[in-house]
Amino acid sequence: MTSQNFFSSRAAQSGAAALAVGFSLMLAGCAGGAPADPGKASATAAEPASPSVTPTPTPTPSAVYKPADATGPAQNVPVPVLPEVAKTETKEGAEAFTKHWFSILSYAYETGDAALFESIAPSPCEACQKVSKVIRDWHSEGRWLVGGKLSTPVSNTTFNKGQDGTYQVAVQVHQEPLSYVRADGTVARTDPQTPDQGNLLVLKYGEGEWSVVELGSIVG
Amino acid sequence: MSLSRLLSLLLITVMSLGVTAGPARAEGGEDPEFGGSWSPGLTMGGHTWDAERKEFVPADPHVPSTDPNEYKYELQCHLGGGDFDTPCLARQLDCKDREDGAKGIPVMWLSRPRGVPGAVWAHHSGPTCLYDPKPEDLLPRIAADIQRQFQNLPVNAGRVVAQPSPNTLRGAETNFYAEAVEQQFDITMLGQKVHVVATPVQYTWNYGDGTVFGPQPSMGGQLPQDRWGEKTRTSHAYATTGDFQVILTTSFQGTYSVNAGPPLPIPGQGQFSAPPQGISVWRSLTRNYADDCNTNPQGQGCPGVGALR
């Protein structure tokens, strides 16, 4: 754990990411593991190649997505791309945008880059602020999060426009158990697996895009 | 180390360009706050589907919340029809047959949020064991009977406390509160061990003078003696004197778990009443004791003058 080692591994990582996916991902790379324990990360990166006896060792492409694990934060997490249909004021559009909204939140958990999520979170949103803060704190000073990835098996709206011009979308949200890893690699805590939740997103469409105006849970 | 520190500061500066606030820094060595799992239900109001308005509406805060999920189980390693996953069977939970010969069958529990139309079943917990020749419809059979079983459990409705007691004054606010707690029971249904947890959620006060308050979610609370007589959410002022029987009826919400499976909601609430608590309501009179018995021998407290009541 020398500063030299730190410098080289970080620089290589961010550089590769930037080349592959662009500037925003470089920021993500920084946020995702800026002061990550370099010794561990580089050791595991080298592992698959060294004990290999195959004559043609295939070097791992640098932009390959790698989820977070006990050895380090996720790498090369693709930035969620808003599908074309999610830009339309249609039932399918509202449902697709809702799924996209959760993939942005999932991206924040994986990378520590909560900026994108904060830009699309409604205000006020206590739950959003809470997770944003935890994500930032636990992706700083060498710490990282494992798990926490979100998926949305079902997104459903009646597509009835309310009097205030909003639409309600019910969404089933699944989250992988979230583990908090300290800079020394010890797991500080793992949140228990919770059942899939029902969330309610209240959406508004304007100027060619959807936005979330309110968010809540569905209790029955 | 100094280079690394400098670099991390630089990185954080770069990062801050794109964000609204810099990362919060914890004290050296201390963990930042936990609680990062996504759960808007904890801080934001719940919504329920309103079938008439065909939209979600904020849930009534006076109605105790119920489990937002529904549950089912599947035979472990069952792929559907007559097909089973062979590798899975090899590491299947070993449910030892019971002493009475009942065959143990491992099941996996699934759940899905009730309120989302078309929600899919997702793994919840397990495997756990069921003991029944027809485990497929065991849960519906238990579910059909659990409400009756629940209502017949010796659930303690709670203790009734009145302040002041056992005597109080006509027209004065008498503070009533309940001391009801969560209770757990183990019963046997259809040969399965069923664990029931009963949680008090609503209270109905029958003050014995024809006044009924509730059901409502407050169990009331204790008042320090120097505040007796204050109006509280559950206090009552008797208009007449006499002896009254106060009856507390507590509504409990229950969950049941079958052979250590997940806690499943018991539909409906169980009503349980506490034994009647007697209270005597007296009247109070204000008398002036400042008279001089020499000038007014009939004055209150003078020798030979009748009792107060």
Chai-1 contact restraints between the chains, C-beta under 6 A:
chainA,res_idxA,chainB,res_idxB,connection_type,confidence,min_distance_angstrom,max_distance_angstrom,comment,restraint_id
A,S3,B,L3,contact,1.0,0.0,6.0,A-B,restraint_1
A,S3,B,S4,contact,1.0,0.0,6.0,A-B,restraint_2
A,F6,B,S4,contact,1.0,0.0,6.0,A-B,restraint_3
A,L27,B,G18,contact,1.0,0.0,6.0,A-B,restraint_4
A,C30,B,L11,contact,1.0,0.0,6.0,A-B,restraint_5
A,C30,B,M15,contact,1.0,0.0,6.0,A-B,restraint_6
A,A31,B,M15,contact,1.0,0.0,6.0,A-B,restraint_7
A,A34,B,S8,contact,1.0,0.0,6.0,A-B,restraint_8
A,A34,B,L11,contact,1.0,0.0,6.0,A-B,restraint_9
A,P35,B,S8,contact,1.0,0.0,6.0,A-B,restraint_10
A,A115,B,G18,contact,1.0,0.0,6.0,A-B,restraint_11
A,A115,B,V19,contact,1.0,0.0,6.0,A-B,restraint_12
A,E126,B,T43,contact,1.0,0.0,6.0,A-B,restraint_13
A,A127,B,P40,contact,1.0,0.0,6.0,A-B,restraint_14
A,A127,B,T43,contact,1.0,0.0,6.0,A-B,restraint_15
A,A127,B,M44,contact,1.0,0.0,6.0,A-B,restraint_16
A,V131,B,G36,contact,1.0,0.0,6.0,A-B,restraint_17
A,V131,B,W38,contact,1.0,0.0,6.0,A-B,restraint_18
A,V134,B,G36,contact,1.0,0.0,6.0,A-B,restraint_19
A,R136,B,P23,contact,1.0,0.0,6.0,A-B,restraint_20
A,D137,B,A24,contact,1.0,0.0,6.0,A-B,restraint_21
A,D137,B,P32,contact,1.0,0.0,6.0,A-B,restraint_22
A,W138,B,P32,contact,1.0,0.0,6.0,A-B,restraint_23
A,S140,B,P23,contact,1.0,0.0,6.0,A-B,restraint_24
A,P153,B,V120,contact,1.0,0.0,6.0,A-B,restraint_25
A,V154,B,V116,contact,1.0,0.0,6.0,A-B,restraint_26
A,V154,B,G118,contact,1.0,0.0,6.0,A-B,restraint_27
A,V154,B,A119,contact,1.0,0.0,6.0,A-B,restraint_28
A,V154,B,V120,contact,1.0,0.0,6.0,A-B,restraint_29
A,N156,B,P117,contact,1.0,0.0,6.0,A-B,restraint_30
A,N156,B,G118,contact,1.0,0.0,6.0,A-B,restraint_31
A,Q168,B,E55,contact,1.0,0.0,6.0,A-B,restraint_32
A,Q168,B,F56,contact,1.0,0.0,6.0,A-B,restraint_33
A,A170,B,V116,contact,1.0,0.0,6.0,A-B,restraint_34
A,Q172,B,P113,contact,1.0,0.0,6.0,A-B,restraint_35
A,Q172,B,V116,contact,1.0,0.0,6.0,A-B,restraint_36
A,Q172,B,A119,contact,1.0,0.0,6.0,A-B,restraint_37
A,Q175,B,W38,contact,1.0,0.0,6.0,A-B,restraint_38
A,L178,B,G36,contact,1.0,0.0,6.0,A-B,restraint_39
A,L178,B,S37,contact,1.0,0.0,6.0,A-B,restraint_40
A,A188,B,D31,contact,1.0,0.0,6.0,A-B,restraint_41
A,R189,B,F34,contact,1.0,0.0,6.0,A-B,restraint_42
A,D191,B,S37,contact,1.0,0.0,6.0,A-B,restraint_43
A,P195,B,N69,contact,1.0,0.0,6.0,A-B,restraint_44
A,P195,B,S111,contact,1.0,0.0,6.0,A-B,restraint_45
A,P195,B,H124,contact,1.0,0.0,6.0,A-B,restraint_46
A,D196,B,P113,contact,1.0,0.0,6.0,A-B,restraint_47
A,D196,B,A122,contact,1.0,0.0,6.0,A-B,restraint_48
A,Q197,B,P113,contact,1.0,0.0,6.0,A-B,restraint_49
A,G198,B,P113,contact,1.0,0.0,6.0,A-B,restraint_50
A,G198,B,G115,contact,1.0,0.0,6.0,A-B,restraint_51
A,G198,B,V116,contact,1.0,0.0,6.0,A-B,restraint_52
A,L200,B,H47,contact,1.0,0.0,6.0,A-B,restraint_53
A,L200,B,F56,contact,1.0,0.0,6.0,A-B,restraint_54
A,L215,B,P40,contact,1.0,0.0,6.0,A-B,restraint_55
A,G216,B,M44,contact,1.0,0.0,6.0,A-B,restraint_56
A,G216,B,G45,contact,1.0,0.0,6.0,A-B,restraint_57
A,G216,B,H47,contact,1.0,0.0,6.0,A-B,restraint_58
A,S217,B,P40,contact,1.0,0.0,6.0,A-B,restraint_59
A,S217,B,G41,contact,1.0,0.0,6.0,A-B,restraint_60
A,S217,B,G46,contact,1.0,0.0,6.0,A-B,restraint_61
A,I218,B,H47,contact,1.0,0.0,6.0,A-B,restraint_62
A,I218,B,G115,contact,1.0,0.0,6.0,A-B,restraint_63
A,V219,B,G46,contact,1.0,0.0,6.0,A-B,restraint_64
A,V219,B,T48,contact,1.0,0.0,6.0,A-B,restraint_65
A,V219,B,A59,contact,1.0,0.0,6.0,A-B,restraint_66
A,V219,B,S65,contact,1.0,0.0,6.0,A-B,restraint_67
A,V219,B,P68,contact,1.0,0.0,6.0,A-B,restraint_68
A,G220,B,T48,contact,1.0,0.0,6.0,A-B,restraint_69
A,G220,B,T66,contact,1.0,0.0,6.0,A-B,restraint_70
A,G220,B,P68,contact,1.0,0.0,6.0,A-B,restraint_71
A,G220,B,R114,contact,1.0,0.0,6.0,A-B,restraint_72
A,G220,B,G115,contact,1.0,0.0,6.0,A-B,restraint_73
